[in-house]
Amino acid sequence: LGVKIPKKIQNDVVHLREKVEDFVLNALNQVPKQSAHWHGSAHEIRRIAGLIPTATTSDLAKIAIDPSLILDFNPMLAQESRKRLLESILIWLRLCVYEDKLKRLIFFSTSGSTQDVIKEL
């Protein structure tokens, strides 16, 4: 098994995971600026004051288990937006698993462990 193709795939997976991660964290942590509703400004002030948590990557797995946590980070999201955000988090989790699997495949390939490569596949 050559290493060039798995490394290219790994780079693509990392890039996609980072894009999805940025999208999800932005959606959880930002209230749209075009929102003229005073709740948007109040929400931002409460976040700056530390009264509302800022989502990090470690929160994403928790949200996958309990989607109601989305509202802790951004209560301004509509039901449909929360549904799409949860779908994006699940995609992010799959990309994390795929990225780890590719790391192991590349390691096993470069170390010459054909049996470990076959097990990983």
Disulfide bonds with the S-S distance in Angstrom:
none
